């Protein structure tokens, strides 16, 4: 029988349910159980693709082209796995399917209702994924009491009834604040949150109490007493220096052991040696390099979560800690490139639209002319082409037709298959595509193979009409795709210290023990550049 662990959240959002869920997945996998994670997002959007990153953080892209919540990125990194679009269940997806079935007459004339039709569809989706696994960790987004979450919590309650209590466990993540006035941890918000959950027919089996400091014994006792959860299952998840420490903290607190016991599983000794080594290595790093990330959503750094994580992975592999200097592209337009002075490397990440694009172009020029290690990603790749066209080839007014449809030099243009689309959601070039890498290039020295699969999310591409002019001027397209080999994927400038840009998003496949090659290369170059300075 597959075992299910539902993770719910209470009191406030943003407590780290995603990291908790990913950590539980890792602890179960480390015990030798085949494990996967599902994320439920109660919003009505079909997927995360059309949402502004300020609303929800970055849009994470999967191999199959699914545009999903950033928590699936955490799951992939923690479990070192590749998930599918089906691992993200949204209200939009569930209702779309139910309405479609109703239109086809599949409900035999029944009045279609939230219970049983919506809840049945939710359970069907969870069970469909569960077929291949010993354990499925299901994170229910939002907080208990949100009207949007109700059908999902009800489906989870029904699953415990149908699968048997021994096969379904509930973990509730709550917040335990410490008021400065009285100086003690307050358990009342947790009590109220659990009361709300129990009123929906769900009794949590374990409580993960998030707090700034370790949970006081008196608070643990109180939570146990008022929530009917054994003391050993009240887990103290206090703030740690780095999210990769969380699984080790939860393991020390006994959560892995308790859940295996609760689900009637054999409690095997978890193999966390490599993970422990990686965390210890990262924490012990003394030397630093500073890398500027010049973007348009830097006020919410979760908009670039995978880039932050990829830099962390490259920190470990290069034995140097990366400090990120977040720079708003519009501030570069206003104050100039002096905001970049002193950095050891520069990243211009993805992002759609005109806002900040000139600031990004100024940044790319600054990196190229001053020979500062540089990595451009997606829109950053396209703007690198624009910058080169303008300032090296002298094509005044060169641009992407996304920003300037009337540009005299459309060096970046809409892909032919993207024309005449009437829907924005899920219609980009999405997911993993093969990229051929030319031997004898920087890209080949990083990847060490001729064919790689990387994840994409774009509509525009380098206009093939200009490729010859670029190559004559010294720009090397070292990665290409498409049957006609006219879709440019990687560019580099061989006469620079480290200057590379990719049409794809390498950060989405970076893992704690296997950093994305272009990120590893950037941090290595930044380290060498700093030593030379």
Residue, then its C-alpha position, 0 to 999 in steps of 0.5 A: x500500500x502507498x502511504x500518504x503524508x499530507x502537509x497543511x499550514x496554519x496561522x500565516x502563509x510563507x512559513x516554509x511548508x514547501x521546505x518542510x514537505x521537501x525535507x520529509x520527502x528527503x527523509x523518507x527517500x534516505x530510508x530507502x523508500x520510493x518517494x515523491x512530492x505533490x504540490x496543491x495550489x488552491x488558486x483558480x489559475x490553471x498553472x503558474x505560467x501567467x502569474x507575475x513573479x511578485x505574486x508567487x515567486x518564480x515560475x518553475x519549469x519542468x522537463x515536460x514543459x509544465x509551468x509550476x509553483x516554485x515549491x516543485x523546484x525545492x522538491x526536485x532539488x531535495x529529492x534529486x528527481x524530475x517531476x511532471x506537470x501532474x505533480x502540481x494540482x491547482x483548483x483551475x486544473x481540477x475544475x476544468x476537468x470536472x466541467x469538461x466531463x460534465x459537458x461530455x455527459x459523464x456524470x449521467x445527469x447528476x447535479x455536479x457538486x464540490x462533494x463528491x465530484x470535485x473531491x473525487x477528481x482531486x483524489x483521482x489525481x493524487x492516486x494516479x501519481x501514487x501508483x509508482x511510489x511507496x510514499x507520497x508527500x502532498x503539500x496543501x497550499x494556503x492556510x487552514x481556514x482559506x475558503x479556496x483550500x476547503x475542497x482539498x482538505x476535505x479530499x484529504x480527510x476522505x482519503x484517510x477514511x478510504x485508504x485506512x488511518x494507518x496509510x495516511x498521516x497529517x503534518x501541520x506546520x504552524x507559527x509560534x511567535x515570541x512577543x518581545x513584551x513578555x519574552x515567551x513563546x505563544x502557543x495560542x495561534x497554534x491551538x486555534x489553527x489546530x482547532x480549525x483543522x479538527x473542525x474540518x475532521x482532520x486530527x494532525x499526527x505531528x506539528x512542525x512548530x516554526x519559531x525563531x528560537x528552539x521550542x521551549x519545553x513548556x511550549x512543547x508540552x502546552x501544544x501537545x496537551x491542547x492539540x492532542x498530539x504526542x509530545x514526541x510529535x511536536x517538532x521544533x523547526x527553528x530558524x537555521x542559517x540555510x534551508x538545506x539544514x532543515x531535513x537534518x534538523x527535522x531528523x534530529x527532532x525525530x520527525x522521520x522516525x515518528x512518521x515511519x512508526x505512525x505509518x507502520x513502516x520499518x524504521x530504517x537508518x536514513x542515509x544522509x551522509x552526502x547531504x550532511x557533508x554538503x551542508x557542513x562544507x557550505x557552512x564552513x566556507x570562508x572566502x567569498x565572491x560577490x555576484x550581481x543579479x540584475x533583474x526586474x523583480x529583485x524586490x522579491x528575491x524568490x522571483x529568482x529562487x532557482x538562481x539563488x540555489x544554483x549559485x549556492x550549489x556552485x559555491x560548494x563545488x568551488x569552495x567559495x561562498x557567493x554573496x549576491x548583490x541584487x540590482x534593479x535593472x531600472x536603477x542602472x538606467x537611472x544611476x548608471x553602471x556604477x551600481x556594479x562596481x567591485x563585483x566579481x561576476x554578473x548575471x542577467x536573468x530571464x524576464x519578459x517585457x520592456x521594463x528595465x531592458x535598457x538597464x540590462x543592456x547597459x549591464x551586459x555592455x559593462x561586463x563585456x567591455x570590462x571583462x567581468x565574468x558574465x552569464x546571461x539567461x533567456x531574455x538575458x541571452x537575447x539582450x546580449x545579442x542586442x547589445x552586441x549588434x548595437x555596440x560591436x556591429x554598429x546596428x543603431x536601434x537593433x532590438x528584439x521585436x518583443x520590445x520594439x516591433x519597428x526596430x530597423x535591425x530585428x536581431x531577436x524575433x518571434x519564433x515562426x510557430x509563435x505567430x497568430x496565437x490567441x492564448x498566452x498560457x502554456x503556449x511558449x517553447x516550454x520544457x526540456x529540448x536537446x541542445x547540440x554543443x560544438x566541440x572546442x568551445x567554452x560550453x563544451x569544456x563546461x558540459x563535456x558532452x555534445x548533446x544536453x537537454x535543458x529547460x526552456x521558457x521563451x517565445x523569441x529567438x535569435x533571428x537567423x538572418x543575422x547569425x553570419x554577421x555575428x559570427x564574423x564579428x567574433x561571437x560564437x554560437x556554441x549551442x544550437x537546436x532544431x532540425x535545421x540547426x538555426x535555433x541558437x541556444x548558447x553564445x560565448x565570446x572566446x576572447x573574454x575571461x568568462x562570457x556566456x549566455x544561454x537561451x534555456x534556463x540552466x538553473x532549473x536543473x541545478x542540484x545541491x550535489x550537481x551544480x549547473x555547469x554554466x553556474x559552476x563555471x561562472x563562480x569559478x571564473x569569479x573566484x579567479x577574477x577576484x584573486x587577480x584583482 
